[in-house]
Amino acid sequence: MEEVTKNEVTQSELDQFSALLKEHEIEALVAKHKPQGLQVSFDVEWLRDNALAASFRRTHTAGAHSITLSPLLLQWGLTDGIAFPTIILHELGHVIDRVRNWKRYGSIEPFDHEVLEYEADDFVVGCGWKDSLIETLRRSIALAMEHEVQERMARKRLSRLFNAA
């Protein structure tokens, strides 16, 4: 068996994500919450800074938008019917915000991304997934501590959800 580096995605991981997308009916979930005409695709790759998922910056609104899922989701077990769809909805919130506000999105400094995280969380809450978001953030924080990984925003996001209640 070939040795796999952390930067490579295995066929097994791709197959697992394909099964998860079907199992949790992610295509239907995305279709329910996205604007008509918006195209969203999924890919899998290891992300920097132990990120679980991402939607990458685009400089225009045309074409399909991609949500990237990290194999870290598999390793950490964030693949159940609560965490996995919640993470997808959060990233979909980024995609939708980026499409609607792409000029502003491109002008935000990387260190000022906090507001973007909050807006994506607001999208998840607006979809009726607030409790799932809270549970997913709690689990992510606990897993980051367990794996001795620095979490960047989860604590602030969780605190904000409780303060907004």
C-alpha positions as CSV (number, residue, x, y, z in Angstrom):
1,M,0.0,0.0,0.0
2,E,1.3,3.5,-0.9
3,E,2.0,5.9,1.8
4,V,-0.3,8.9,1.7
5,T,0.8,12.4,2.8
6,K,-1.6,14.7,4.6
7,N,-1.9,16.8,1.5
8,E,-3.2,13.9,-0.7
9,V,-6.9,12.9,-0.7
10,T,-7.4,9.1,-1.0
11,Q,-10.0,7.5,-3.2
12,S,-11.5,6.1,0.0
13,E,-12.0,9.6,1.4
14,L,-13.6,10.8,-1.9
15,D,-15.9,7.8,-1.8
16,Q,-16.9,8.5,1.8
17,F,-17.7,12.1,1.0
18,S,-19.7,11.1,-2.0
19,A,-21.7,8.7,0.2
20,L,-22.2,11.4,2.9
21,L,-23.5,13.9,0.3
22,K,-26.1,11.3,-0.7
23,E,-26.9,10.0,2.8
24,H,-27.6,13.5,4.2
25,E,-29.4,14.6,1.0
26,I,-27.0,17.6,0.8
27,E,-28.0,18.4,-2.8
28,A,-31.6,18.8,-1.8
29,L,-30.6,20.8,1.3
30,V,-28.5,23.2,-0.8
31,A,-31.2,23.5,-3.5
32,K,-33.7,24.4,-0.8
33,H,-31.6,27.3,0.6
34,K,-29.7,28.7,-2.4
35,P,-31.0,31.3,-4.8
36,Q,-32.3,30.0,-8.0
37,G,-29.6,29.7,-10.7
38,L,-26.7,29.6,-8.3
39,Q,-24.5,26.6,-9.1
40,V,-22.7,24.9,-6.2
41,S,-20.3,22.0,-6.5
42,F,-18.2,20.1,-3.9
43,D,-14.7,19.1,-3.8
44,V,-12.4,17.5,-1.3
45,E,-8.9,18.6,-0.3
46,W,-6.8,19.2,2.8
47,L,-7.1,22.8,3.9
48,R,-4.7,25.1,5.6
49,D,-4.8,25.7,9.3
50,N,-6.8,22.6,10.0
51,A,-10.0,24.1,8.5
52,L,-12.9,21.7,8.2
53,A,-14.4,23.3,5.1
54,A,-14.1,26.4,2.9
55,S,-15.6,28.2,0.0
56,F,-13.0,30.0,-1.9
57,R,-13.0,33.6,-2.9
58,R,-14.1,34.4,-6.4
59,T,-13.6,37.7,-8.2
60,H,-17.0,37.6,-10.1
61,T,-20.4,36.0,-9.8
62,A,-20.5,33.8,-12.9
63,G,-20.0,30.1,-12.9
64,A,-20.2,27.4,-10.3
65,H,-19.1,28.1,-6.8
66,S,-17.2,25.4,-4.9
67,I,-17.5,24.2,-1.3
68,T,-14.4,22.3,-0.3
69,L,-14.6,19.7,2.4
70,S,-11.5,18.6,4.3
71,P,-10.8,14.9,5.1
72,L,-10.4,16.2,8.7
73,L,-14.2,16.1,8.9
74,L,-13.9,12.3,8.4
75,Q,-11.1,12.0,10.9
76,W,-12.9,14.0,13.6
77,G,-16.3,12.3,13.0
78,L,-18.2,15.4,12.0
79,T,-20.2,13.4,9.5
80,D,-23.5,12.8,11.3
81,G,-26.8,14.3,10.3
82,I,-26.3,17.4,12.5
83,A,-22.6,18.4,12.0
84,F,-22.2,17.6,8.3
85,P,-25.2,19.5,7.0
86,T,-24.6,22.4,9.4
87,I,-21.1,22.8,8.1
88,I,-22.3,22.7,4.5
89,L,-25.0,25.3,5.3
90,H,-22.4,27.6,6.9
91,E,-20.2,27.4,3.7
92,L,-23.3,27.9,1.5
93,G,-23.9,31.1,3.5
94,H,-20.4,32.3,2.5
95,V,-21.1,31.4,-1.1
96,I,-24.4,33.3,-1.2
97,D,-23.0,36.3,0.6
98,R,-20.0,36.3,-1.8
99,V,-22.3,36.2,-4.9
100,R,-24.5,39.0,-3.5
101,N,-21.6,41.2,-2.3
102,W,-18.6,40.1,-4.3
103,K,-17.1,43.6,-4.5
104,R,-17.2,44.0,-0.7
105,Y,-16.1,40.4,-0.1
106,G,-12.9,41.0,-2.1
107,S,-12.1,44.2,-0.2
108,I,-12.2,42.7,3.3
109,E,-8.8,42.2,4.8
110,P,-8.0,38.6,5.7
111,F,-7.7,39.6,9.4
112,D,-11.2,41.1,9.3
113,H,-13.0,37.9,8.2
114,E,-14.8,37.7,11.6
115,V,-17.8,39.5,10.2
116,L,-18.0,37.1,7.3
117,E,-18.1,34.1,9.7
118,Y,-20.9,35.8,11.7
119,E,-22.9,36.5,8.5
120,A,-22.6,32.8,7.4
121,D,-23.8,31.8,10.9
122,D,-26.7,34.1,10.6
123,F,-27.6,32.3,7.3
124,V,-27.5,29.0,9.1
125,V,-29.7,30.4,11.9
126,G,-32.1,31.8,9.3
127,C,-32.4,28.3,7.8
128,G,-33.6,27.1,11.1
129,W,-30.4,25.3,12.1
130,K,-29.4,27.3,15.2
131,D,-29.4,24.4,17.6
132,S,-27.4,22.3,15.2
133,L,-24.9,25.2,14.7
134,I,-24.5,25.5,18.5
135,E,-23.9,21.8,18.8
136,T,-21.5,21.6,15.9
137,L,-19.5,24.6,17.2
138,R,-19.3,22.9,20.7
139,R,-18.1,19.7,19.2
140,S,-15.6,21.5,17.0
141,I,-14.1,23.3,20.0
142,A,-13.9,20.1,22.0
143,L,-12.3,18.2,19.1
144,A,-9.7,21.0,18.5
145,M,-8.8,20.8,22.1
146,E,-8.6,17.0,22.0
147,H,-6.3,17.1,19.0
148,E,-4.3,20.1,20.3
149,V,-5.3,22.2,17.3
150,Q,-5.7,26.0,17.6
151,E,-9.3,26.9,16.8
152,R,-9.6,30.3,15.3
153,M,-13.2,31.5,15.6
154,A,-15.5,28.8,17.0
155,R,-15.5,30.2,20.6
156,K,-16.4,33.7,19.4
157,R,-19.1,32.4,17.1
158,L,-20.6,30.3,19.8
159,S,-20.6,33.1,22.3
160,R,-22.2,35.4,19.8
161,L,-25.0,32.9,19.2
162,F,-25.8,32.8,23.0
163,N,-25.6,36.6,23.3
164,A,-28.1,37.0,20.4
165,A,-30.6,34.7,22.0
